[in-house]
Amino acid sequence: MNPESFPSILPASDLTRFRLAPNPGPMSLDGTNSYLLGGPDAGGTVVVDPGPLDEQHLRELAGAGRVELILITHRHADHTAAAARFHELTGAPVRAADARHCHGGIPLADGETILAAGVEIRVIATPGHTSDSLCFHLPADGRHGSVLTGDTVLGRGTTVLDFPDGKLGDYLATLDRLEGIGPATVLPGHGAVLPALDEVVRAYRNHRHERLAQIRAALADLGPSAGVGEITDAVYADIDPAVRAAAENSVAAQLEFLRS
């Protein structure tokens, strides 16, 4: 797809804007949402997930205001591949949970509060999709606040667990934690903005338990030693081949959860 067909920077919430990166695909949906955070009189921005290494995309982000800080939700390349280059372009430090994705900045810690670009940003460890996944809570962003969820909660569909790094037990605990934030606006790493985090999280939890029930039924039918491929065939009978590997990852994560 021609990058020029992608929109430029658009509003997402009271304190955030986003630009859609030109990397659509089966796993990235329409592309990665790169967010810009900033208060009305801040004079600077915080960029969350600069995305893939696409020079036009990065220059659009850099041109939207002085970049004070770059934050990363998790390690996947569609969120991090441009981090080093964007640090070079802007001089702003890059901070992530994993030190390998930090450039000129220190790793982020669960429970840390950051004040930058006129915005209060609360760091929440949300493992499950990956072990290093983070969400960023903006309590002053609108009536109920907002949460940048990376790939922990998507704008459509459900999240894949990158097993064995991502684990279902961790993910279910993460959903419980996010539900406690309440009806915050969801600012996902892929897909559309959603209105109420707690409602979305409950739907996600129900989906996970439905899948677990399907896998229990498949094990009862196929036998307790059935493999990931057999169970994927039974549970995801009409799966698109493009996302077959992701489905197998999810099955493996659920088997590990049930068997442990």
C-alpha positions in Angstrom: 0.0 0.0 0.0 1.2 3.5 -0.9 2.3 5.3 2.4 0.8 8.5 1.0 -2.7 6.8 1.3 -2.3 6.8 5.1 -3.7 9.7 7.0 -1.4 12.0 8.9 -1.8 12.8 12.6 -5.3 12.6 13.9 -6.9 13.2 17.3 -7.5 10.2 19.5 -8.5 11.7 22.9 -8.3 14.9 24.8 -4.5 14.6 25.4 -3.5 12.3 22.6 -3.1 12.1 18.8 -1.9 9.3 16.6 -0.5 8.5 13.2 -1.1 5.1 11.6 2.1 3.5 10.4 2.2 2.1 6.9 2.6 -1.6 8.0 -0.8 -3.3 7.6 -0.9 -7.1 7.8 -2.7 -10.1 9.4 -1.1 -9.4 12.8 -0.9 -5.6 12.7 -4.4 -5.0 11.3 -4.5 -1.6 9.6 -1.0 -0.8 11.0 0.7 0.3 14.2 -0.8 3.3 16.0 2.0 5.7 17.0 0.7 8.0 19.7 1.6 11.6 20.6 0.8 12.7 24.1 0.7 16.4 25.2 -1.2 18.9 27.2 -2.6 22.0 25.4 0.2 24.3 26.5 3.0 21.8 27.0 5.2 22.8 24.0 6.3 19.3 23.6 5.2 15.7 23.1 5.7 12.2 24.3 5.7 9.6 21.5 4.5 6.0 22.3 5.6 3.2 19.9 7.3 4.9 17.0 6.6 1.7 15.1 8.3 0.3 12.0 11.4 1.8 10.4 9.7 4.1 7.9 11.4 7.5 7.4 8.2 9.4 6.3 6.3 8.1 9.3 9.1 9.1 11.7 9.5 12.6 10.2 5.8 13.2 10.5 5.9 12.3 14.1 9.0 14.4 14.7 7.5 17.4 13.0 4.4 17.4 15.2 6.2 19.1 18.1 9.4 18.9 20.2 9.7 15.2 21.3 10.6 15.0 25.0 10.3 11.3 25.5 9.7 8.1 23.6 7.9 5.2 25.3 7.6 1.6 24.2 4.7 -0.8 25.1 6.5 -4.0 24.3 9.3 -5.6 22.3 7.7 -6.5 19.0 9.3 -5.0 15.9 6.2 -3.3 14.6 6.4 -1.1 17.7 10.2 -0.9 18.3 12.0 -1.2 15.0 12.2 2.6 14.6 13.1 3.4 18.2 16.9 3.9 17.6 16.4 5.9 14.5 13.7 8.1 16.2 16.0 8.7 19.1 18.7 9.8 16.6 16.2 12.1 14.8 14.8 13.8 18.0 17.5 13.3 20.7 14.7 12.1 23.0 15.4 9.2 25.3 13.6 5.9 24.6 12.3 4.0 27.6 10.9 0.5 27.7 10.6 -2.3 30.2 13.4 -4.2 28.5 16.8 -2.4 28.6 17.6 -3.8 25.1 14.9 -1.4 23.7 16.1 1.7 25.6 18.2 4.3 23.9 19.5 7.1 26.0 17.0 6.3 28.7 16.6 3.8 31.6 14.1 0.9 31.8 10.5 1.6 32.9 9.3 0.2 36.2 5.8 -1.0 37.2 4.0 1.7 39.2 6.3 4.5 38.0 4.7 7.9 37.4 6.1 10.1 34.6 5.3 13.8 34.1 6.2 14.9 30.6 4.7 17.2 28.0 2.1 18.3 30.5 0.8 14.8 31.0 0.8 12.4 33.9 1.6 8.9 32.7 1.3 5.9 35.0 3.3 2.8 34.0 1.5 -0.5 34.4 3.2 -3.9 33.9 0.8 -6.0 31.9 2.5 -9.3 30.9 0.7 -11.9 28.8 0.9 -10.8 25.2 4.7 -10.7 25.9 6.5 -10.8 29.2 7.6 -7.1 28.9 4.3 -5.7 27.9 3.3 -2.3 29.5 0.2 -0.1 29.4 0.3 3.6 30.1 -2.5 5.1 32.1 -3.4 8.8 31.6 -5.7 9.5 34.5 -6.4 13.2 33.4 -7.2 12.3 29.8 -11.0 13.0 29.7 -13.7 12.2 32.2 -12.5 8.6 32.9 -8.9 8.8 31.8 -7.4 6.7 29.0 -5.0 3.8 28.8 -2.5 3.1 26.0 -2.7 -0.7 25.8 -0.2 -1.6 23.1 -1.1 -5.2 22.0 -2.6 -6.2 25.4 -6.0 -4.9 24.3 -6.7 -4.3 20.6 -9.1 -2.1 18.8 -10.7 -5.1 17.2 -10.3 -8.9 17.5 -8.4 -10.4 20.4 -4.8 -10.5 21.5 -2.4 -13.3 20.6 -0.2 -14.6 23.4 3.4 -14.9 22.2 4.0 -18.2 23.9 6.3 -19.2 25.6 7.3 -15.6 26.4 3.7 -14.7 26.9 1.7 -16.8 29.3 -2.1 -17.2 29.8 -1.9 -17.0 33.6 -0.1 -13.7 33.4 -2.6 -12.4 30.8 -5.6 -13.3 33.0 -4.0 -11.5 35.9 -3.4 -8.5 33.6 -7.0 -8.4 32.6 -8.1 -8.3 36.2 -5.7 -5.4 36.9 -6.9 -3.4 33.9 -10.6 -4.0 34.7 -9.9 -2.2 38.0 -9.1 1.0 36.2 -12.7 1.3 35.1 -14.3 2.8 32.0 -11.2 4.5 30.7 -10.8 5.2 26.9 -8.8 2.4 25.2 -6.0 3.6 23.0 -4.8 0.4 21.4 -1.6 -0.4 19.5 -3.7 -1.6 16.5 -7.3 -0.8 15.6 -9.8 1.8 16.6 -10.1 3.7 19.9 -12.7 2.0 22.2 -14.8 3.7 24.9 -14.6 1.6 28.0 -11.7 -0.5 29.1 -13.5 -2.4 31.8 -16.2 -3.6 29.4 -13.6 -4.6 26.8 -11.6 -6.5 29.4 -14.6 -8.5 30.5 -15.3 -9.5 26.9 -11.7 -10.5 26.5 -11.8 -12.6 29.7 -15.0 -14.3 28.6 -13.4 -15.1 25.2 -10.4 -16.7 26.9 -12.6 -18.9 29.1 -14.6 -20.0 26.1 -11.4 -21.0 24.3 -10.3 -22.9 27.4 -13.6 -24.8 27.4 -13.1 -25.6 23.7 -9.6 -26.9 24.3 -10.8 -29.0 27.3 -13.5 -30.5 25.0 -10.8 -31.2 22.3 -8.6 -32.9 24.8 -11.5 -35.0 26.0 -12.2 -36.1 22.4 -8.6 -36.5 21.2 -7.0 -37.7 24.4 -4.9 -35.9 27.0 -1.7 -36.3 25.0 -3.0 -34.5 21.9 -0.6 -32.1 20.3 -0.9 -28.4 19.5 -1.5 -29.0 15.8 -4.3 -31.5 16.4 -6.0 -29.2 18.9 -5.6 -26.2 16.6 -7.3 -28.2 13.8 -10.2 -29.0 16.1 -10.7 -25.5 17.7 -9.8 -23.3 14.8 -11.2 -25.3 12.0 -11.7 -22.4 9.6 -8.6 -20.4 10.5 -7.0 -18.2 7.9 -3.6 -19.8 7.0 -2.0 -16.3 7.4 -2.6 -16.5 11.2 -2.2 -20.2 11.7 1.0 -19.8 13.6 -0.6 -17.3 15.9 -3.5 -19.7 16.6 -1.0 -22.5 17.4 0.8 -20.1 19.8 -2.5 -19.4 21.6 -3.3 -23.1 21.8 0.2 -23.8 23.2 -0.3 -21.1 25.9 -3.7 -22.5 26.9 -2.4 -26.1 27.0 0.4 -25.0 29.3 -2.1 -23.2 31.5 -4.4 -26.2 31.8 -1.6 -28.8 32.3 0.2 -26.7 34.9 
